[in-house]
Amino acid sequence: MLSVPEAGERVQRTCSLTDGVSRLRYVSGARQEALERMGIVRVRDLFLHLPHRYLDFSTVVPIARAQLGQDATIVGAVDRVQKKRPRPRMQIVEVSLLDPTGVLMVSFFRQPWVADQLHQGDRVAVSGKVEFSYGFRRMSSPFFEVLGAGEDSSNYARVLPVHPVTEGLSVSWARRIVSEALASRGDVCDPVPASLVSGHNLMTLARALREVHFPRTLATAERARRRLAYDELLCLQLTLLTRQRMELTGVQPQRHVTDGPCLKALLDAMPFSLTDEQRTATRQILDDMASPHVMNRLLLGDVGTGKTAVAACAIACVADTGTQACVMAPTSVLASQYAAKLGPLFDRAHIGWALVTGSTPAAERARTAELLRQGQLDCLFGTTAVLSDDLEFCDLTLVVIDEQHRFGVAQRTALRRKGPGADLLAMTATPIPRTLALSLYGDIECSRIAHRPRPGAGVTTKVVASENVDLAFGAIRDACAQGHQAYVICPLVDETDDGSQLDDVPQRNLSNAKRVHAAVTTAQDLQRNALKGLHVEVLTGRMTPAQKDDVMARFRDGSIDVLVSTTVVEVGVDVPNATAMLVYDADRFGLATLHQLRGRVGRGDHAGVVYLECAAKKQSPARTRLAALEQTSDGFVLAELDLKLRREGEVLGYRQHGGVSLRISDLANDADLVEYAHADARRIAQDDPALSSDEHRALALECRDRFGAYFEEVEHA
């Protein structure tokens, strides 16, 4: 047990975490500016600035025993330091390192300052991959550390953290600053209840901070990271649940009629029967809508699994209740497609509907607004245009949001505020792993449809090198000769775009292709050369809604042979006659995006073929990643793999749309922590919704500190 003075000191240290980093020893001037450029403004920011790797100096090997092709740590004495310039713009510092067993040649490329840091006689520890050439073992640009005076390798044996740094802050200075901060302020109070910490066999927060920055072993470093990851996940889950409570405070839910004539008429009008999975999802949704609580449900379904039919049943129940529904889609193309698909069915079921996009004529929009205000429309389809002040609902009780991660929190909240207490049905065709669904949508119940009711003729996926792209052109020509159509997908809109801004995957996973294809110039080139004689047109997100609608209408009716597009066609576009696709620079897209794109072909009675063009070599990481698409068509399997290869925000692209990024958690490997945090947050929110008890007050402050943007968007929406 802590004494009262000790407890007081710990509380004081905890409060000091909000102090500016300038209050820390060694932090001023250029070092303070460097820290602030990395977003490290307060002491707590520094504590959560974790090492991005560790050097295991605890096991040092002699030069002669270092395994070729393997990483190793070697301690030796500097014998000679030489500067070389083999080419005008190439600078190399070559260091000869000796130990009793041999010589290691260490080369530093384009790092001339190393020559000023290493001197003959210095004892140095180096860590990197050992190679062999020209008669010597060698390392290229390894991490190195000069040992202190009189310090031998046995005293130096430890795990050394390597923190991310920037200009004006070296790795050694970052380590020194963190060490000083931990010594003076690291013994902090733990905001997570002790029962949860012990129940999951986690470290205390104070110990985790010490071990994650200065671990005794690599194993303890990972245990410490897991503790901090749990905190992050728990705070996110509690934030989501608290945000939901804030959004629904004071609202009166609508208990919908779920067995009325409109629903029966709609089911009779459908040209097919719902599958077992669709019926299960529909029942879950209708049960929520009939309950005295506001529905918050996410409908997950791979490409072509029939989510639209399930949503239509929910809308029919709204019509039976005498209230209104709104369907918001991310693009005018998709919103128009909803209207085209469901409109005729709604007409037969006597469900009034209208469509509003950015291209809707003013007079038609005004008529729609009047009908909506008078309650004569049961359902409104649209894009973010439905958020406009001129569109007022008489009684909005169901909000359907397609591809909800493409909208910001403020946009989703603004739509729900047009109908306080409205049920929410969010849908996504982007396959989402369970861990990602729990972490991003922890406040939402999930329904899932895994199988297509009409599988279609199927799709064959082939990865081709740039020099073999003629194979794709041949397939496109053959498809068009048989009366079918094709897509060509490009990462950029036009040549003036900066490709680095549109990459869907980290730079390290990209090929070294110099040219990134742009839709506008590619369409012109194909029309003149490879696809001459075919009707080629362009579709991009920069076109006006009217232009996009016109192009898609002509592509659907078959007057366009080849549609050259960006990923604006990724979701929901349904042209069953399209059977071929070429994706240029495929290594610039994530697996989930590519899976969505290939879902645009092979949707009808004729098989589809997709060519993924990539300039990377066969054994490269980029080609290995794309090969997974050749081997499986299961979107959820690909989603799991995508999550292992990329950060969660890159998988969904939600960073630009009001979401947050997890800094510490690794959703691919922390599945158990996600489950723990989800269950723990539910229990806490049920017992103490406002987190106002003494046990949870510190946790509430931690949630707001980490994810305050969520609260602010809801409060200001």
Secondary structure, 3 states (H helix, E strand, C coil): CCCHHHHHHHHHHHHHHHCEHHHCCCCCHHHHHHHHHCCCCEHHHHHCCCCCEEEECCCCCCHHHCCCCCEEEEEEEEEEEEEEEEECCEEEEEEEEEECCEEEEEEEECCCCHHHHCCCCCEEEEEEECEEECCEEEEECCEEEECCCCCCHHHHCCEEEECCCCCCCCHHHHHHHHHHHHHHHCCCCCCCCHHHHHHCCCCCHHHHHHHHHCCCCHHHHHHHHHHHHHHHHHHHHHHHHHHHHHHHCCCCCCCCCCCCHHHHHHHHHCCCCCCHHHHHHHHHHHHHHHCCCCCEEEEEECCCCCHHHHHHHHHHHHHHHCCEEEEECCCHHHHHHHHHHHHHHHHHCCCCEEEECCCCCHHHHHHHHHHHHHCCCCEEEECHHHHCCCCCCCCEEEEEEECHHHCCHHHHHHHHCCCCCCEEEEEECCCCCHHHHHHHCCCCEEEEECCCCCCCCCEEEEEEEHHHCHHHHHHHHHHHHCCCEEEEECCECCCCCCHHHHCCCCHHHCCCCCCCCEHHHHHHHHHHCCCCCCCEEEECCCCCHHHHHHHHHHHHCCCCCEEEECHHHCCCCCCCCEEEEEECCHHHCCHHHHHHHHCCCCCCCCCEEEEEEECCCCCCHHHHHHHHHHHCCCHHHHHHHHHHHCCHHHHHCHHHHCCCCCCCCCCCCCHHHHHHHHHHHHHHHHHCCCCCCCCCHHHHHHHHHHHHHHHHHHHHC
